[in-house]
Amino acid sequence: MGESAEGKRGRCDVARFAFAVLAAVATLVLLCLGGLVTSKGAGMAVPDWPTSFGYNMFFFPWSMMVGGVLYEHSHRLMGSLVGVLTTGLMVWIWWAEPRRWLRGAAAGAVIMVVIQGLLGGMRVVWAKDQIGIIHAVLGQAFFVLVGAIALWSSGYWERVVSAARRVECGGTGPVGRAGLAVLVLVVMQLVLAATMRHAHRGLSIPDFPLAYGQIWPSLDEAALASINRLRGEALGLPETTAGLILLQLAHRLVAVAAVVAACGLFARARRLRDGVGVAGWAGWILGLMAVQFVLGAWTVWSNKAADIATAHMATGAILLAAVSLMLIVVARLGMEGNALEGGER
């Protein structure tokens, strides 16, 4: 007996969801490689683009993949793979998916990955750290979008839509507001961290939880001169500025605020009876936030070791995606339960 059309469609949906997850995982690997490029100071190890030392990027000799070139060129190759996966995902969605807004999201992902590639190339050609900051932030936003496409392609999303018919709209409001507060703080952390990493000055504050032995260090001209003497003579670090020290202090303060906000989110989510595990989402977010805080401290204690700093960055990306996807779920639960126009679900 042949398989029914509904069964074939179900298997196709599962396969598409798996492909979207693969694209998201590849994007996370790409972000990690980008973090290693920055941590290893390898951003200009390959000084030309779109070629690599004059070679076609895809035919670059493996024998030359050493040192910083290994990190930088691997990042380029992985970016190309993510571009191919994203394009394939868009084609699959446009072929099989009736939801217009999901097709638009897939097309948007392709546009974003092209922009990301161009920004990466411009960072090399123009040697501008400001472009590197934009490249880092947009990369994490792209990761969130691919994760959202995977969510919308999953069977779990069908459960969310069904649960939306049973959840009172007002019940999701406090959870949504608490989640939005966490998201804002996580984005602030992302921008602050990207700015610090692309300053290429090492750790502006080399101790934790204090800052140069104080809760809040003095940053007048004489104090800053003393700090820079300490950095150069005792720590072997490059000079820093008052602005960069304040930037790292802000990063620490926002981290504390984010942990408190995640606790508030978990407390509110536990009261929601939604049937799709929003409290579980909030629990994972709180756990990730705790891990992220520890990794941030460890980054300082290890003098910004590349593997620890990259793990810190990767956990931040996962945290950003988790909060964003949870908010998508909460927003859908708060919508009217009737079917959306145009066959959306």
N, C-alpha and C positions, 0 to 999 in steps of 0.2 A: 504494500500500500504506500503510495507516494506521500510525501510530506505536504501538509496544507500550506496555503499561501501565508496564513498568519504565522505558522511556525518558521517559515523561511524568513519572513520579515523580522521575527524575534531574533533569530540567529544573526541576521545582518545588523540589527541594532546593537547587539552585544559586541560584535566584531568592531563596529564603528566606535563604540565606547572604549574598547580596548586600544584602538588606534589613537584616540584622543588622549588617553592616559599615557601612551607611549610618547606622544608629542610633548606632553607636560613634563614627563620624567627627563626627556632629552633636553628640554629647556632648563630644567633645574641643573643638569650636568653642565650645560653651557654657562649658566650663572656662576657655578663653582669654578670653572676654568677661567672665567673673567676675573673672579676674585683672586685666583692664584696669580694671574697676570699682573694685577695691581700690587698684590702683596710681595711678589718677587721683583717688582720694578722692571717688568719685562714688556711694558707697553710699547716701547719703541725698538724692541729687539729685532723686529722685521721692519725696516724703515720705509718700505714702499707699499703701495696698495693701488689697484687690486692684485698686482703681481707680488711675488715674494722673492726678493733679491733677483728680480727680473724673470723668474720662472712663472709659468702658469701655476696658480695656487694648487691645483689638483695634481700637478706633476712635480711638485717640489721634492728634491731628493731626501729620502729618509736618513741618509748619512749626515745631513746637515741639521737634523732635528735634535739639537743638543742645547743645554743651558736655557737661557731665556727664549731662544727661538722655538724650543719644544713647547713651552707654555703658550706663546703668542700664536704660533702657527696651528697648534691643536685647537685653540679657541676659534680661529678662522674656519677650520674644517668642520668643527662642531656647529658653528653658526650656519654653515651651508647645509648641513644635515637637517637642522631644525627648520630652515627655510623650505627644504624639500618636503619634510613631514607636514608642515603647516599647509603648503600648497595642496598636497595630497588629501589632507583632511577637508580642505575647502571643497575640492572637486567631489569628494564622497558625499559631503553634506548637501551640496547643490544638486547632486544626482538623486539622492534618496530621501531628502528631508523636506516635508511640506511647510514647516514653520518658517515663515519669511524672516522673522527677527533672528532666528538662529543662523540662517543663511547669511544675513547681514553681519552677524558677529564673526562668522568664519572668514568672510571677505575682509573684515576689519583686521583680523589677525594677520592675514597675508600682507596687508598694507603696513601694519606695524613692524613685521619682521623685515620687510624691505627697508623701511626707515631706519631700523636698528642696524642693518648692514651698512647703510650709507653713513650713519653716524660713526660707526666703528672705523670705517675707512677715512672719514674726515678727521677723526681724532689722530690718526697716523699722519695723514698728509699735512694737516695744519698744525699738529703738535699742540693742541689746545686742551688744557685740563678741564676747562668749562664744558667742553663737548663730552669729555669722559663722564662728568657728573650726570649730564642729561642722558647719556647712553646707559649708565648704571640704573637710573630711576626708571627709564622707559623699559628696560629689560625686565624689571620686576613687575611692572604693569602688564607687560606682554605675558608673563608667566601666569598672572591672575586671570587674564582673558582666556588663555588656553585651558586653564583649570576650570573656568566657568563653562566653557564649551563641553568639557568632559562631564561636568555635573549635569548640564542640560541634556546630554545624550544618554544618561544613565537611567536604569530602572528606578533608582532611588528618587529621581525627580518626579516620576509618575506618582510615587507615594506622597510626595510633598503636595502635588496638585490635588490629589484626593483628600489629603488631610486639611487643605485650605477650606474645604466645604464644611469642616467640623469645628474649626478653631474660630473663636470670637475675635474679630478684628482688633478690638481694644486690648486683648490680652497680649498681643505681640509688641505693642508700643514701647513699654519699658525696656524690653529686651533689645529692640531695635535701636533705641536711643543709647543704651549702654554699649552695644556693639559698635555704633557709629563713633562714640567717644574713643573706644579702643583703636578703631581704624585710623582716626585722625592722629592719635599719638604714635601709632606704628609708622604711618607715612612720615610724620615729623622725624622720627628716628632714622628712617631710610634716607631722607634728604640730608640730615646732619651727618650721618655716617659716610655717605658718598662724598660729601664736601670734605670731610676730614681725610678720607683715604686718598683723594686725588690732590691733596695739598703736598703729598710726598715729603712730609717732615717727620715721619715716625710718630711716636706717641707724644702729644703735646703735654700730657700729664702722665708721668711714668709710674705713679703709685696709686693704689686703691685700697681702701675707700677714701683715704685722705688725698689731698692734692698738694704735692711738695710739702708734706707733713702738716698741712693745715686743712681745716674744713673748707675755707674759702681763701685762696692765696691773694696776697697783695699784688697788684699788677701795675704799680707806678713805674716810672722809668728806671729807678734804681733797683727795685725788686726784680723787674724783668731782666736787667743786666745780670743780676746775681743768679737768676734761674738759668740763663743761657750759659754762664760760666760753669755752673754745675752740670748742665747737659753736655757741654763740650769736654770738660776735663775729667769728670767722674763717670759719665754714662756713655760717652761716645755718640751722642745724638746731635743732629743738626739743630741750628737755632730755631726757635719758635717765636710766635708773636702773641700779644695779649688777645688778639681776636681769635686765634686758634685755641688758646687755653679756654677762653669763654665758650667757644663752640663745643669743646669736650665737656665742660661743666654742664652746659645745657643738655648735652646728650645723656649725661648721668641723671640729671633731674627729670627729664622726660621719661627715662627708663623706669624710675621709681613711680612716676605717675601712671605709666602704662601697666605696671604690675598691680597697682591699686585698682585701676579701671577694670582689669581682667578679673579681679576678685569680685567687683561689683557686678560684672556681666554674669559670672557663674552663679552668684546669689540670686539674680533675677531669673536666669534661665531655668533654674531648678523648680521654679513655681509654675512654669508653663507646661501644660498638659497638651502636647501637640501630636504625639504619635509618630514622630519622625526623628526624635533624638536630638532636639536643639540643645538640651542640657548636656548631652555628650559632646557636641561641638564645643560648647563653652568650657567643658572640662579639659578637652584637648588643648584649647587655646590657652587656658591658665597654665597647663603643664608646659607647653611650648614657651610661654612667657618666662616661666621659672628657669628653664634650660637656657634660654637666651640671656637672661640676667647673669647666670653663672658663667656662660661663655664670654660675656662681655668683660667680667672681672678677670677671667682666665687670660683673655687677650692682653690685658695690661700686665698681669703677673708674669706672662711668658715673653714680655717685651715684643708683643705683636708677632708671635710665631705664625708663619704663613698658614699652616694647617689649622690652627685654632682660629685665626682671624677669618679664614674661609668658612669654617664650620659656623662661626658666629653670623656671617653674612647669609649662608644658606638657610640657617634656622630662621633668620629674619624674613627671608623670602617665603618660606613655608608658612610662617606665622601670618604674614600679610595675606597670602592666599586663603588660609583657613578663616580668618576674620571676614574677608570679602565674600567667600562662598557662604559662610553662615548667614551673613546679612542678606544675601540673595534669597536663601531659604526662608528667612524670617519675613522678608518683604513679600514673598509669594504667599506665605501663610496668612498675611494680613490683607490680601486682596479678596475681592468678592469671589465666591466659590463657583460661579457659573463659568462655563467654557469661554475662553477668549475668542474674539472674532478672528476669522481666517484660519481656523483649524489649529490655533496655538494651544499648547498644553504645558 
